[in-house]
Amino acid sequence: MSQLYPLKFNPIFKEKLWGGQKIKTILGKDFGDLDNCGETWELSGVPGNISEVANGVLKGTRLTDLIVESKAELVGNSIYQHFGDEFPLLIKFIDADQDLSVQVHPDDELAQKRHECPGKTEMWYILQADEGASLINGFVKDTNREEYQEYFNNGKIMDLLQSQKVETGEVYYLPAGRVHTIGKGLMIAEIQQTSDITYRIYDFDRVDKHGKQRELHVEEALDAIDFSKPKELKSEYETVPNQANTIVSSPYFSTNKLILNQPKSINRSALDCFKIYIAVGGAGKIEGEPIKFGEVVLVPACMKDYSIEPDGQLELLETYIEL
């Protein structure tokens, strides 16, 4: 295996019933003959959707093959011991031209039991929000299974859900079990566990281009739902330039926001893990590898010292796992 370096990957484009054109018009990514693009999977180890390297001598190499060959050199010792050849995070950009379904994701225990895969805790960074755009984030009050079912059976489920207006730059952390929806007019960067398990609860009675309604998972969702009202809807964070501003710190991933207007040297001898950088504004270089708005770079765990140089100003999400 060649010496590792900052890695980029080819996006995997997903046409969706609710998808739009912003992946092309705002992020500048060409999704070809698709009518729309609802999601672009930027870094994925999900079976059937394995990312391929887009830059350097490893171009064309699949992410899973990289892990098999490089092991801890790529992901870190503790990560490799815990996850083996599975890459633990999935990075997406999402363009909601319509509301997504009201949905919930199972936690690790339920997902392993039912699907033999991890659960899905996630976070959203709002890349762009149309005026008046909103999202749904949990319940308006503490509830329970029986009350929830009563609302659902009476066609009033939306009355039980917390809707919130959204602005660019906001962050939302959604643990598994949180009922939620990405609203029309939002483009987000999503960081999540490596899982593609979604239970749709309500889909606004929509039909696809073949006139069919999408499958719902009403019963399956019941065991996954956290019926308590969220303690926090939005993740507040500092925006101090040229330092790592903590946004999310969780057992599944940690994420910082970097707003750089001068070069920054990174030393992470104390952190035995890869780092993922998502450009959410501006442009620059990570150890010589160009990165600009809408791009993602994976820095292997073996790179303990590297530099980030902004071209004017560069805004990054920096994501990693601490075990």
Rosetta silent file (secondary structure, phi, psi, omega in degrees, C-alpha in Angstrom):
SEQUENCE: MSQLYPLKFNPIFKEKLWGGQKIKTILGKDFGDLDNCGETWELSGVPGNISEVANGVLKGTRLTDLIVESKAELVGNSIYQHFGDEFPLLIKFIDADQDLSVQVHPDDELAQKRHECPGKTEMWYILQADEGASLINGFVKDTNREEYQEYFNNGKIMDLLQSQKVETGEVYYLPAGRVHTIGKGLMIAEIQQTSDITYRIYDFDRVDKHGKQRELHVEEALDAIDFSKPKELKSEYETVPNQANTIVSSPYFSTNKLILNQPKSINRSALDCFKIYIAVGGAGKIEGEPIKFGEVVLVPACMKDYSIEPDGQLELLETYIEL
SCORE:     score description
SCORE:     0.000 S_00000001
   1 L     0.000  131.828  178.562    0.000    0.000    0.000 S_00000001
   2 L   -63.475  158.924  177.186    1.323    3.427   -0.960 S_00000001
   3 L   -59.987  137.549 -175.764    2.039    5.981    1.729 S_00000001
   4 L   -78.942  157.585 -175.263   -1.186    7.583    2.862 S_00000001
   5 L  -154.550  174.096  177.925   -2.037   11.245    2.291 S_00000001
   6 L   -60.930  124.307 -169.657   -5.141   13.495    2.507 S_00000001
   7 E  -109.192  135.157  169.710   -7.783   11.593    0.556 S_00000001
   8 L  -108.839  159.022 -177.190  -10.731   12.797   -1.514 S_00000001
   9 E  -133.213  151.854  177.246  -13.504   10.517   -2.747 S_00000001
  10 L   -72.602  130.582  177.766  -15.902   10.467   -5.690 S_00000001
  11 L   -64.033  148.249  172.334  -19.434   11.507   -4.662 S_00000001
  12 E  -108.963  114.881 -172.878  -22.233    8.934   -4.909 S_00000001
  13 E   -91.818  137.340 -177.085  -25.346   10.725   -6.189 S_00000001
  14 E  -124.126  115.089  172.232  -28.846    9.751   -5.038 S_00000001
  15 L   -75.985  137.739 -177.335  -32.015   10.808   -6.840 S_00000001
  16 L  -135.067  153.916  176.246  -34.879   11.265   -4.364 S_00000001
  17 L   -54.519  -34.273 -175.197  -38.610   11.966   -4.495 S_00000001
  18 L  -102.962    5.529 -173.391  -37.897   15.165   -2.554 S_00000001
  19 L   -75.233  162.404 -178.519  -34.552   16.084   -4.157 S_00000001
  20 E  -131.386 -148.607 -173.869  -33.672   19.319   -5.953 S_00000001
  21 L  -116.140   -0.701 -172.886  -30.946   21.033   -7.986 S_00000001
  22 H   -66.806  -26.388  176.354  -28.801   22.745   -5.320 S_00000001
  23 H   -57.526  -34.634  178.325  -26.160   20.008   -5.360 S_00000001
  24 H   -85.780  -49.335 -170.178  -25.421   21.285   -8.877 S_00000001
  25 H   -77.986  -29.895 -179.346  -26.275   24.994   -8.597 S_00000001
  26 L  -103.512  -44.823 -178.369  -24.764   25.705   -5.165 S_00000001
  27 L   -88.036  -13.799  176.624  -22.198   22.943   -4.583 S_00000001
  28 L    73.054   27.860 -179.578  -21.154   22.713   -8.236 S_00000001
  29 L  -105.201  127.636 -177.338  -21.425   18.933   -8.464 S_00000001
  30 L   -87.761  112.756 -179.943  -22.639   17.431  -11.741 S_00000001
  31 L   -99.228   22.461  167.346  -25.071   14.583  -11.075 S_00000001
  32 L    66.159 -130.701 -172.494  -25.428   13.696  -14.758 S_00000001
  33 L   -85.390   -0.095  179.066  -28.693   12.345  -16.116 S_00000001
  34 L   -64.799  144.885  177.131  -30.548   12.234  -12.799 S_00000001
  35 L   -67.212  -32.722  177.131  -33.697   14.365  -12.657 S_00000001
  36 L  -153.409  175.414  171.912  -32.586   15.667   -9.263 S_00000001
  37 E  -135.503  110.852  177.857  -30.118   14.928   -6.506 S_00000001
  38 L   -83.668  -35.695 -178.711  -31.445   14.613   -2.971 S_00000001
  39 E  -140.290  142.952  165.449  -28.232   13.266   -1.456 S_00000001
  40 E  -120.731  119.911  179.965  -24.592   13.029   -2.354 S_00000001
  41 E   -87.746  110.121 -172.460  -22.686   10.495   -0.250 S_00000001
  42 E   -87.201  -30.260 -179.478  -19.231   11.988    0.069 S_00000001
  43 E  -150.372  108.968 -170.129  -17.581    9.375    2.271 S_00000001
  44 L  -141.633  133.904  169.512  -19.297    6.029    2.705 S_00000001
  45 E  -113.453   15.976  179.733  -18.531    2.527    3.855 S_00000001
  46 E   -68.032  128.678  179.332  -22.182    1.437    3.601 S_00000001
  47 L   -51.552  132.266 -177.448  -22.390   -1.935    1.776 S_00000001
  48 L    87.768   -9.617 -179.951  -23.383   -1.330   -1.839 S_00000001
  49 E  -140.256   58.701 -176.316  -22.270    2.305   -1.578 S_00000001
  50 E   -89.900  126.019 -179.731  -18.522    2.152   -1.012 S_00000001
  51 L   -67.774  150.514  175.875  -16.596    5.353   -1.750 S_00000001
  52 E  -119.753  140.102 -179.667  -13.640    5.347   -4.159 S_00000001
  53 E   -62.073  138.495 -176.574  -10.560    7.561   -3.869 S_00000001
  54 L  -108.930   -8.509 -173.682  -10.594   10.464   -6.333 S_00000001
  55 L  -134.430  154.849  171.177   -7.047   11.861   -5.949 S_00000001
  56 L    72.900 -167.141 -172.902   -3.402   10.805   -5.991 S_00000001
  57 L   -69.049  -19.412  179.611   -1.756    7.434   -6.504 S_00000001
  58 L   -92.216    9.424 -179.246   -4.591    5.593   -4.718 S_00000001
  59 L   -51.813  131.767 -179.425   -7.207    6.945   -7.141 S_00000001
  60 L    92.704  -11.572  179.748   -9.893    4.320   -7.805 S_00000001
  61 L   -75.798  134.824  178.754   -9.199    2.387   -4.563 S_00000001
  62 E   -76.576  146.026 -178.824  -12.310    1.504   -2.573 S_00000001
  63 H   -56.681  -43.044 -179.565  -12.505    2.736    1.008 S_00000001
  64 H   -63.922  -37.042  177.546  -13.048   -0.779    2.363 S_00000001
  65 H   -67.865  -35.864  176.581   -9.953   -2.041    0.519 S_00000001
  66 H   -60.444  -42.850 -178.737   -7.954    0.846    1.957 S_00000001
  67 H   -67.389  -43.233  179.333   -8.943   -0.179    5.487 S_00000001
  68 H   -58.870  -41.377 -178.119   -8.129   -3.842    4.851 S_00000001
  69 H   -77.231  -43.495 -169.826   -4.671   -2.869    3.555 S_00000001
  70 H   -99.000  -23.226  178.010   -3.805    0.014    5.890 S_00000001
  71 L    49.207 -123.925 -174.734   -5.811   -0.844    9.023 S_00000001
  72 H   -63.732  -23.927  176.916   -4.806    1.405   11.929 S_00000001
  73 H   -58.660  -34.570 -179.890   -2.612    3.530    9.668 S_00000001
  74 H   -86.703  -49.293 -169.683   -5.808    4.843    8.101 S_00000001
  75 H  -105.787  -18.867 -176.258   -8.330    4.844   10.941 S_00000001
  76 L   105.996  150.742 -175.904   -6.293    4.550   14.182 S_00000001
  77 H   -61.268  -52.373 -175.801   -5.608    1.636   16.533 S_00000001
  78 H   -65.794  -36.615  178.553   -8.596    1.997   18.841 S_00000001
  79 H   -65.919  -43.580 -179.076  -10.964    2.620   15.924 S_00000001
  80 H   -65.963  -39.701  178.570   -9.683   -0.436   14.070 S_00000001
  81 H   -63.627  -34.611 -176.575   -9.960   -2.631   17.161 S_00000001
  82 H   -82.510  -43.395 -172.147  -13.553   -1.459   17.686 S_00000001
  83 H  -107.011  -10.604 -179.087  -14.879   -1.323   14.119 S_00000001
  84 L    62.230 -134.825 -176.224  -12.549   -3.670   12.208 S_00000001
  85 L   -85.225    7.050  178.490  -12.782   -3.202    8.443 S_00000001
  86 L   -90.892  129.804  174.517  -15.996   -1.117    8.718 S_00000001
  87 L   -80.183  128.906 -165.312  -15.630    2.627    8.281 S_00000001
  88 L   -83.881  -10.970 -176.651  -17.658    4.102   11.171 S_00000001
  89 E  -124.942  153.032  177.038  -18.979    7.383    9.710 S_00000001
  90 E  -125.823  126.646 -178.220  -21.054    8.425    6.699 S_00000001
  91 E  -113.081  128.648 -177.968  -20.781   11.975    5.311 S_00000001
  92 E  -134.078  156.798  158.294  -23.532   13.395    3.089 S_00000001
  93 E  -112.017  138.932 -176.040  -24.801   16.585    1.541 S_00000001
  94 E  -127.279  132.308  174.982  -28.601   16.757    1.384 S_00000001
  95 E  -118.931  110.513 -179.719  -30.833   19.024   -0.729 S_00000001
  96 E   -98.399  101.300  175.043  -34.481   19.026    0.324 S_00000001
  97 L   -82.264  -20.003  170.743  -36.607   20.567   -2.444 S_00000001
  98 L  -133.522  166.771  174.654  -39.607   19.157   -0.556 S_00000001
  99 L   -59.662  137.949  168.338  -40.062   18.057    3.053 S_00000001
 100 L   -73.410  169.026  177.531  -38.534   14.680    3.810 S_00000001
 101 L   -65.203  154.507  167.516  -40.757   12.081    5.452 S_00000001
 102 E   -70.600  124.181 -168.587  -41.395   12.193    9.203 S_00000001
 103 E  -148.759  170.392  176.257  -38.952    9.513   10.308 S_00000001
 104 E  -149.771  153.107  178.057  -36.867    7.970   13.049 S_00000001
 105 L  -116.574  143.619  178.475  -33.683    5.892   13.200 S_00000001
 106 L   -74.103  157.550  173.355  -33.011    2.961   15.564 S_00000001
 107 L   -82.795  179.497 -175.290  -30.221    2.979   18.140 S_00000001
 108 H   -57.299  -45.189 -175.745  -27.319    0.515   18.097 S_00000001
 109 H   -61.836  -48.812 -178.410  -29.092   -2.157   20.137 S_00000001
 110 H   -69.781  -39.068 -179.658  -32.256   -2.233   18.013 S_00000001
 111 H   -66.014  -39.273  177.515  -30.390   -1.888   14.707 S_00000001
 112 H   -65.504  -42.191 -178.212  -28.072   -4.777   15.568 S_00000001
 113 H   -64.183  -44.630 -174.643  -31.008   -6.933   16.628 S_00000001
 114 H   -90.034  -35.661 -168.511  -33.098   -6.227   13.523 S_00000001
 115 H  -125.707   -4.278 -178.493  -30.585   -5.376   10.796 S_00000001
 116 L    55.733   44.247  177.902  -27.153   -6.487   12.060 S_00000001
 117 L  -148.215  169.979  178.244  -25.770   -2.998   11.563 S_00000001
 118 L   -67.657  163.433  170.701  -25.106    0.111   13.687 S_00000001
 119 L   -76.158 -170.310 -175.201  -27.820    2.542   14.687 S_00000001
 120 L  -136.895   90.807  165.186  -28.022    6.039   13.296 S_00000001
 121 L   -94.282  141.673 -173.484  -27.191    9.060   15.394 S_00000001
 122 E  -144.771  165.969  169.913  -26.540   12.104   13.209 S_00000001
 123 E  -135.346  149.752  178.353  -25.855   15.821   13.126 S_00000001
 124 E  -118.078  132.921  168.103  -26.871   18.462   10.619 S_00000001
 125 E  -110.641  123.718 -175.911  -24.951   21.595    9.656 S_00000001
 126 E   -79.183  105.135  179.156  -27.196   23.999    7.728 S_00000001
 127 E   -74.501  -38.690 -178.717  -25.247   24.895    4.571 S_00000001
 128 E  -158.110  138.567 -179.548  -28.036   26.994    3.068 S_00000001
 129 E  -133.647  124.314  171.513  -31.596   27.780    4.085 S_00000001
 130 L   -64.832  154.618  179.609  -34.309   29.381    1.973 S_00000001
 131 L   -58.706  129.911  178.832  -36.231   32.117    3.753 S_00000001
 132 L    83.756   -0.164 -179.111  -38.789   30.601    6.110 S_00000001
 133 L   -64.961  148.817 -177.492  -37.379   27.075    5.883 S_00000001
 134 E  -143.126  170.316  174.689  -37.950   24.864    8.921 S_00000001
 135 E  -138.710  166.175  175.673  -37.323   21.394   10.280 S_00000001
 136 E  -109.918  132.020 -173.000  -38.995   19.024   12.718 S_00000001
 137 E  -141.373   83.611  174.831  -36.973   18.010   15.753 S_00000001
 138 E    80.154 -168.661 -174.808  -38.695   15.768   18.293 S_00000001
 139 E   -93.541  154.612  178.962  -41.890   16.240   20.287 S_00000001
 140 L   -76.552  -14.654  179.892  -43.387   19.477   21.670 S_00000001
 141 L  -154.538  162.851  170.885  -43.860   17.758   25.043 S_00000001
 142 L   -62.316  133.347 -179.770  -42.968   14.559   26.844 S_00000001
 143 L  -135.047 -167.829  177.867  -45.320   11.902   25.539 S_00000001
 144 L  -147.937  174.510 -174.742  -45.654    8.117   25.567 S_00000001
 145 H   -58.148  -42.775 -175.490  -46.398    5.282   23.207 S_00000001
 146 H   -68.428  -45.719  179.621  -50.160    5.334   23.839 S_00000001
 147 H   -65.032  -42.167  177.488  -50.609    9.096   23.394 S_00000001
 148 H   -56.841  -47.330 -179.153  -48.393    9.050   20.312 S_00000001
 149 H   -64.615  -33.233  177.753  -50.503    6.301   18.739 S_00000001
 150 H   -65.189  -46.256  176.531  -53.675    8.231   19.528 S_00000001
 151 H   -59.857  -45.470 -176.788  -52.348   11.310   17.724 S_00000001
 152 H   -62.864  -48.280 -176.726  -51.162    9.167   14.828 S_00000001
 153 H   -66.267  -24.271  178.249  -54.420    7.238   14.426 S_00000001
 154 L   -91.573    6.609  178.745  -56.408   10.497   14.463 S_00000001
 155 L    70.945   24.749 -175.960  -54.274   11.992   11.696 S_00000001
 156 L  -119.980   25.521 -175.695  -52.843   14.616   14.049 S_00000001
 157 H   -58.780  -34.710 -178.254  -49.243   13.441   14.373 S_00000001
 158 H   -64.477  -25.607  178.932  -47.899   16.800   13.138 S_00000001
 159 H   -68.424  -20.508 -177.037  -49.530   18.520   16.142 S_00000001
 160 H   -91.988   -7.473 -171.611  -47.258   16.529   18.448 S_00000001
 161 E  -104.139  147.138 -175.686  -44.029   17.460   16.649 S_00000001
 162 E   -88.853  113.392  177.095  -41.697   20.404   17.230 S_00000001
 163 E  -100.667  140.444 -176.182  -41.226   22.620   14.154 S_00000001
 164 E  -141.225  132.440  173.604  -38.417   25.164   14.113 S_00000001
 165 E   -66.507  147.939 -170.333  -37.348   27.897   11.680 S_00000001
 166 L  -129.554  145.435  175.364  -33.773   27.408   10.490 S_00000001
 167 L  -128.236  155.861  178.454  -30.902   29.643    9.401 S_00000001
 168 L   -55.471  137.407  177.233  -27.606   28.999    7.614 S_00000001
 169 L    93.142   -9.353  178.904  -24.782   27.934    9.947 S_00000001
 170 L   -76.262  156.854 -178.033  -26.983   26.353   12.598 S_00000001
 171 E  -127.681  136.693  178.431  -26.226   22.878   13.947 S_00000001
 172 E  -129.708  125.894  177.104  -28.644   20.180   15.089 S_00000001
 173 E  -103.111  123.949 -175.090  -27.582   16.982   16.858 S_00000001
 174 E  -122.575   99.258  176.361  -30.133   14.184   16.528 S_00000001
 175 L   -65.831  153.426  174.453  -29.566   11.069   18.635 S_00000001
 176 L   -51.908  139.259 -178.163  -31.088    7.817   17.429 S_00000001
 177 L   100.781  -14.107 -179.844  -34.738    7.687   18.470 S_00000001
 178 L   -82.479  120.032  174.751  -35.472   11.362   17.735 S_00000001
 179 L   -71.268  134.089 -172.185  -38.433   11.804   15.368 S_00000001
 180 E  -157.799  167.852  173.680  -37.433   14.387   12.759 S_00000001
 181 E  -153.120  136.062  167.428  -37.780   15.846    9.273 S_00000001
 182 E   -84.968  125.874 -174.313  -35.551   17.992    7.080 S_00000001
 183 L   -86.672  161.272  177.267  -37.832   20.695    5.706 S_00000001
 184 L   -54.536  135.756  176.065  -38.254   22.071    2.199 S_00000001
 185 L    91.283    8.924 -179.979  -35.623   24.625    1.206 S_00000001
 186 E  -109.436  135.959  168.739  -32.763   23.268    3.331 S_00000001
 187 E  -118.687  126.774 -173.414  -29.359   22.096    2.177 S_00000001
 188 E  -131.199  155.349  164.608  -27.331   20.428    4.892 S_00000001
 189 E   -98.457  127.173 -177.701  -24.082   18.641    5.582 S_00000001
 190 E  -115.826  132.000  173.703  -24.857   15.486    7.526 S_00000001
 191 E  -116.060  127.439 -174.670  -22.448   13.517    9.707 S_00000001
 192 E  -150.948  166.094  169.550  -23.796   10.181   10.923 S_00000001
 193 E   -63.030  156.660  178.779  -23.014    6.652   11.960 S_00000001
 194 L   -74.461   89.653 -179.336  -22.550    4.209    9.100 S_00000001
 195 L  -157.423  144.275  176.776  -26.149    3.099    8.765 S_00000001
 196 L  -123.125   33.670 -177.659  -28.858    3.443    6.142 S_00000001
 197 L   -97.660  115.384  178.382  -31.779    2.361    8.346 S_00000001
 198 L  -129.436  131.228  173.105  -34.732    4.757    8.312 S_00000001
 199 E  -103.418  112.266  177.324  -38.250    4.101    9.580 S_00000001
 200 E   -80.702  129.333 -179.005  -40.754    6.334    7.767 S_00000001
 201 E   -99.655  -41.819 -177.015  -43.688    7.301    9.975 S_00000001
 202 E  -151.870  135.715 -174.862  -45.576    9.708    7.723 S_00000001
 203 L  -127.240   26.965  174.188  -44.908   10.807    4.137 S_00000001
 204 L    58.645   24.368  177.951  -47.582   13.458    3.521 S_00000001
 205 L    58.190   29.220 -179.402  -49.513   10.979    1.302 S_00000001
 206 L   -76.554  156.780  172.554  -47.066   11.600   -1.558 S_00000001
 207 L  -123.972  152.931  177.908  -46.670    9.396   -4.610 S_00000001
 208 L   -83.474 -172.581 -175.897  -43.586    8.827   -6.750 S_00000001
 209 L   -69.726   -9.394  175.659  -43.380    9.271  -10.531 S_00000001
 210 L   -99.515    5.499  177.940  -45.016    5.848  -10.915 S_00000001
 211 L    81.684   12.235 -177.784  -47.989    6.907   -8.794 S_00000001
 212 L  -104.311  142.613  172.119  -46.983    4.762   -5.823 S_00000001
 213 L   -78.472  147.198  177.404  -46.711    5.801   -2.214 S_00000001
 214 L   -74.159  153.766 -179.158  -43.443    5.004   -0.472 S_00000001
 215 L   -65.153  137.735  173.053  -43.390    2.268    2.132 S_00000001
 216 L  -103.900  160.618 -177.426  -44.056    3.315    5.720 S_00000001
 217 L  -132.316   53.859 -171.158  -42.660    1.602    8.824 S_00000001
 218 H   -61.475  -47.215 -178.373  -45.234    2.639   11.404 S_00000001
 219 H   -71.497  -43.401 -179.505  -44.999   -0.455   13.606 S_00000001
 220 H   -59.442  -34.401 -176.212  -41.228   -0.829   13.313 S_00000001
 221 H   -67.657  -28.265 -172.975  -40.806    2.796   14.403 S_00000001
 222 H   -57.151  -40.953 -178.475  -42.635    2.337   17.712 S_00000001
 223 L   -76.540  -13.355 -177.084  -39.769    0.454   19.362 S_00000001
 224 L   -94.524  -21.308 -168.819  -37.239    2.997   18.074 S_00000001
 225 L   -76.259  135.206  167.175  -38.870    6.246   19.211 S_00000001
 226 L   -91.639  113.760 -172.114  -37.672    8.304   22.176 S_00000001
 227 L   -86.203    3.521  179.757  -40.955    9.794   23.436 S_00000001
 228 L   -85.674  152.885  175.533  -39.362   12.517   25.584 S_00000001
 229 L   -71.776  136.037  179.788  -39.205   16.172   24.593 S_00000001
 230 L   -61.308  140.062  176.679  -35.655   17.172   23.508 S_00000001
 231 L   -74.659  -35.579  177.608  -33.722   19.115   26.123 S_00000001
 232 L  -130.737  133.747  176.939  -31.879   21.042   23.414 S_00000001
 233 L   -91.063  -37.443 -172.797  -33.074   21.699   19.884 S_00000001
 234 L  -126.364  143.670  177.919  -30.009   23.454   18.528 S_00000001
 235 L   -89.545  112.664  177.292  -26.292   23.069   19.272 S_00000001
 236 L   -81.230  144.415  179.812  -24.832   26.443   20.254 S_00000001
 237 L  -152.005  157.684  177.690  -21.151   26.977   19.478 S_00000001
 238 L   -79.390  160.385  177.636  -18.434   29.645   19.463 S_00000001
 239 L  -130.740   47.663  179.527  -17.043   31.128   16.242 S_00000001
 240 L   -75.073  125.892 -178.176  -13.578   32.218   17.362 S_00000001
 241 L   -63.343  148.452  169.779  -11.272   32.445   14.313 S_00000001
 242 L    62.948   26.831  171.202   -8.267   30.152   13.890 S_00000001
 243 L  -144.829  164.609  179.285   -9.129   27.704   16.635 S_00000001
 244 L   -81.942  112.302  177.537  -11.220   24.547   16.977 S_00000001
 245 E   -96.677  114.741 -176.123  -14.692   25.545   18.197 S_00000001
 246 E   -66.622  127.983  175.476  -16.475   22.502   19.621 S_00000001
 247 E  -104.819  -52.885 -176.816  -19.922   21.905   18.109 S_00000001
 248 E  -133.771  135.391  172.719  -20.731   18.304   19.053 S_00000001
 249 E  -133.494  109.630 -174.980  -19.047   15.893   21.446 S_00000001
 250 L  -141.277  168.761  176.777  -20.691   12.480   21.578 S_00000001
 251 L   -64.577  -18.695 -172.992  -19.795    8.781   21.861 S_00000001
 252 L   -95.885  -33.273  175.713  -20.376    8.429   18.100 S_00000001
 253 L  -169.937  156.972  171.674  -18.382   11.380   16.775 S_00000001
 254 E  -120.232  144.060 -178.389  -17.034   14.769   17.758 S_00000001
 255 E  -136.407  132.429  174.504  -17.192   17.809   15.478 S_00000001
 256 E  -114.227  157.670  171.673  -15.443   21.180   15.609 S_00000001
 257 E  -109.542  127.991  176.031  -15.904   24.288   13.476 S_00000001
 258 E  -113.580  127.103  174.098  -12.745   25.946   12.125 S_00000001
 259 E  -119.026  100.915 -169.691  -12.884   29.464   10.664 S_00000001
 260 E  -107.828  129.535  169.501   -9.399   30.080    9.323 S_00000001
 261 L  -124.347   11.569  173.896   -7.927   33.282    7.928 S_00000001
 262 L  -150.239  157.745 -178.376   -4.312   32.284    8.581 S_00000001
 263 L   -58.950  146.321 -179.829   -2.359   29.018    8.271 S_00000001
 264 E  -131.040  128.573  175.042   -2.911   26.495   11.057 S_00000001
 265 E   -92.910  132.464  179.901   -0.597   23.664   12.080 S_00000001
 266 E  -108.338  124.440  170.486   -2.308   20.543   13.388 S_00000001
 267 E  -122.889  120.659 -177.398   -0.559   18.241   15.835 S_00000001
 268 L  -130.585   44.576  178.689   -2.651   15.329   17.028 S_00000001
 269 L   -60.683  -23.846 -179.871   -0.130   12.982   18.572 S_00000001
 270 L   -86.594   -9.097 -177.705   -2.620   12.529   21.429 S_00000001
 271 L  -113.201  113.543 -178.849   -5.479   11.535   19.086 S_00000001
 272 L   -96.122   72.536 -177.067   -5.277    8.096   17.494 S_00000001
 273 L  -161.145  151.828  169.115   -7.976    8.589   14.850 S_00000001
 274 L   -61.098  164.176  168.519   -8.574    9.792   11.302 S_00000001
 275 E  -130.458  141.330  177.332  -10.016   13.270   10.806 S_00000001
 276 E  -111.940  130.886  176.849  -12.621   14.284    8.247 S_00000001
 277 E  -114.526  126.767  178.127  -12.759   17.851    6.979 S_00000001
 278 E  -114.783  118.473 -179.079  -15.922   19.183    5.328 S_00000001
 279 E   -80.605  115.390 -179.574  -15.549   22.579    3.644 S_00000001
 280 E  -109.609    8.025  175.457  -18.613   24.658    4.484 S_00000001
 281 E  -179.745  141.711  174.548  -17.198   27.935    3.195 S_00000001
 282 E    74.522 -158.297 -177.050  -14.237   29.313    1.242 S_00000001
 283 E  -154.026  166.230  178.642  -11.216   27.397   -0.030 S_00000001
 284 E   172.651 -156.459  179.951   -7.697   26.389    0.927 S_00000001
 285 E  -138.564  143.556  172.672   -5.326   23.430    1.224 S_00000001
 286 E  -113.698  108.192 -175.692   -4.843   20.599    3.709 S_00000001
 287 L    47.547   46.545  175.483   -1.171   19.553    3.596 S_00000001
 288 L    87.400  -12.968 -179.314   -1.100   20.724   -0.029 S_00000001
 289 E   -88.174  120.309 -178.610   -4.369   19.050   -1.080 S_00000001
 290 E   -62.991  143.342  173.321   -6.884   21.640   -2.362 S_00000001
 291 E  -143.724  137.581  178.430  -10.271   21.811   -0.677 S_00000001
 292 E  -139.046  169.708 -178.643  -13.142   24.167   -1.413 S_00000001
 293 L   -42.765  126.786  179.097  -16.771   24.693   -0.404 S_00000001
 294 L    89.681    5.723  178.425  -18.682   21.434   -0.828 S_00000001
 295 L  -112.054  158.627 -177.351  -15.646   19.139   -0.705 S_00000001
 296 E  -130.414  136.248  178.304  -14.580   16.541    1.867 S_00000001
 297 E  -128.106  134.346  175.115  -11.064   15.371    2.760 S_00000001
 298 E  -103.109  118.809  175.876  -10.106   12.377    4.938 S_00000001
 299 E   -98.070  117.635 -176.414   -6.795   12.789    6.770 S_00000001
 300 L   -62.852  155.361 -177.311   -5.446    9.347    7.780 S_00000001
 301 L   -62.071  -28.506 -176.491   -4.627    8.616   11.420 S_00000001
 302 L   -71.882  -15.068  177.780   -0.924    8.142   10.612 S_00000001
 303 L   -86.539   94.407 -175.540   -0.594   11.839    9.673 S_00000001
 304 L   -84.576  -25.643  179.668    0.098   13.298   13.106 S_00000001
 305 E  -128.701  127.787  176.155    1.368   16.675   11.866 S_00000001
 306 E  -158.761  167.304 -176.638   -0.071   18.623    8.941 S_00000001
 307 E  -119.061  149.450  172.584   -0.974   22.136    7.941 S_00000001
 308 E  -120.690  124.809 -177.797   -4.177   23.803    6.788 S_00000001
 309 E  -120.267  116.439  177.692   -3.772   26.939    4.672 S_00000001
 310 E   -76.769  150.445  169.466   -6.792   29.091    3.827 S_00000001
 311 E  -100.333   86.051 -169.891   -7.104   30.939    0.553 S_00000001
 312 E    85.530  -93.493  174.734   -8.436   34.096    2.161 S_00000001
 313 E  -131.648  141.353  179.582  -10.910   32.423    4.502 S_00000001
 314 E  -133.266  127.412  177.211  -11.722   28.730    4.883 S_00000001
 315 E  -112.574  126.059 -175.622  -14.541   27.301    7.018 S_00000001
 316 E  -129.832  145.629  160.349  -14.342   23.634    7.936 S_00000001
 317 E   -95.174  131.604 -178.582  -16.161   21.049    9.958 S_00000001
 318 E  -116.410  115.254 -172.545  -13.571   18.778   11.597 S_00000001
 319 E  -122.426  140.727  179.677  -14.946   15.377   12.593 S_00000001
 320 E  -159.605  177.348  179.879  -13.369   12.414   14.382 S_00000001
 321 L  -124.421  133.161  174.809  -14.124    9.691   16.940 S_00000001
 322 L  -112.704  116.277  178.994  -12.713    9.449   20.451 S_00000001
 323 L  -106.972    0.000    0.000  -12.946    6.001   22.012 S_00000001
